[in-house]
Amino acid sequence: MNLKDILAISGEGTLFRFIAQGKNAVIVENLETGRRFSAGATAKVSALEEISIFTTGEDMPLGKVMDRLWEKENGGEAISHKLPDAEMKKYFEELLPEYDRERVYMSDIKKVLHWYNILHKLNLLVKEEEGKKEEEEKKEVEASTKKPAEEPAEPRKKAAARPKAPAKKTAKKKPAADK
């Protein structure tokens, strides 16, 4: 999944879109309400594209975990993050059997499921391959709609240099002597 510009802020129960970087804060927009605010320097902000899940081998990026969820649910919504822990753990084991059971906590599993369902509800789950195809199509459309480059006009001739006027002589004042 393409999770570019999607952020999670510690203590907030939803996801945000990155809008701009302020002097001492990040301007974000709540994905569900559309409300914008600044997350100060003390807020713990995490970009979803930089989060990964611990596995017994190499860590798996959250985008790939979301891809697996998408495939498991055939593009549908995942189970609720409010179900009993045992059900969610069993579901996550089916989804990602190689996850590290000692370092991936129940709160992590809940966040992954909750974030997936938020993104699904807002139709923001876009596979990376599809996202790349869409970008390429946009570039092709832009390239075909651009006007052909005009031939550059002939350069203007420089005006003949004028002779410099003689500098005016000014009388210099002598500094007054201290007595």
N, C-alpha and C positions, 0 to 999 in steps of 0.2 A: 504494500500500500504506500501511496505517496503521502507522507505526513509532514510535508514541508510547511513551515510557518504555523504549525499547531502546537500550542503550549499548554502545559499543566502548571498550576500554581498551588503550592502546598497550602492546605487549609481550605481550598475552594473545591466544591463538589462537581465542577464542570470543566470544560475545556475552553481555550481561548485561541484567537487568531492574532498573530503578531501584526501590528499596524506600523509602528515606528519606534525608533530609539530616541529617548529624550536625554537630557543632560545627566540626570541621576535616576532615571526610571525607564521602564519599557511601557509603551502605550499598547494596550491589548483590547480586543473586542470579545465579549462573551459570545460564544457560538450559538447559544440557545436564545438569549434575549436581545443580542445585538448591542447591548450597552457597552460603552467604551470607558476605560479608566486607566490610570497609570499604576503599574506595579512598581513600588519603590525598590530601592537598593537592598532593603532588608528582606524582601519577599523572595522565597525560594522558587524560582521559575525554571522549568525543565522543558526542553524541546522534545516532542515525541519522537522525532527522527533520530535523536541521540540516545534514546533509551533502548536497552537490550535486556533480554531475559537470560539468566544463568542457566547453562545446560551442562551436562557431563562432559561435553566436548567444548567447542568454541561457543561463546555467547551468541544468541540469536537476536538480531535487531527486531524491534517491536513491529516494524513494517512487515516482516516476514511472518511473524506470529499472527498479525491481522490478516495476511493472505491466507494462512491456514484456516483461520476462523471463517473467512469468507467461503472457502472451498468446502469446509465441513458443513456449513449451514446453507450451501447453494445460494449464496447472496442474501440470505435472510438474516434475521436478528438472532443473536446468541442468547443463551439462558440468562436470566436475571442475576445481577450481582447481589441480590438480597436473599437468595436461596440458602439453605443450610450449608455449612462449610463442607461437609462430606460430599454433597452432590456436586458442588463446584470443583472440589479437588478431583473427583472422579472424571468429570467433564474435561478438566484441564489435562489430566493424564492421558486421556484419549486424544486430545488435540496435540499435545507436545510431550510424548512419552519420555524424551530424553532430558526434561527439565530437572534442574538440581533441587531435590526436595529439601535439602538443608538450607539453601540460601534463598529460595523463592518462598516468600511468606504468603499466608492467606490474604493479607491486605494487597499484595502485588497482584494476585489472581483476580481479586475483586475489581481492582483498578483497570486491569486489561479488559475484563468483560464489560465493565461500565463504560469505558472509553469507546470500545468497539460499538456498543449499542447507541451511544450518543452520535458517533460519526455515521452510523447506519441510518439513524432516524433523520439526520440532516442531509442525507445523500452525499456525504463527503468521502465515502470509501471509493477511491479510484486506484485500480491496480497500476503499478509503475509502468508496465508495458503500454497500457491504454493511455496513461498520462503522456508518455513519450510520443505516441502516435498522434495524440491531439495537438501537442506542441509542434510536431513536424507539419501537420496539416495547416495549422495557423500560419507557420512560416511560409508555406507554399502559397497560401491565399494572399498573404501580405506581399510576397514577391511578385505575384501575378497582377496585383492591383496597383503596384507602384508605377509611376510614369517613367518612361525611359529617360535616362540621364540626358540632359540638354548639353549640347556642345558648349564648351566654355567660350565666352565672348573674347574677342581679341583684347589683349592687354592694352590699357591706356598708355599713351606715350607720356613720359615724364616731361614736365615743363622745363624749359631751359633754366639753368641755375642763374640766379641774379647775383651780380657782384655785391659783396658785403659793403655796407656803408662804413666809412672810417669811424673808429671809436672816438667818442667825445672825451676830451681831456678834462679832468676835474682836479681842482686844487685840493691837495691833501692838507689837512689841518695838523699842525704840530701839537704834540701833547704838551699840556701845561706843566711847567716844572714845579715841583713841590718846594716850598720855602720853609 
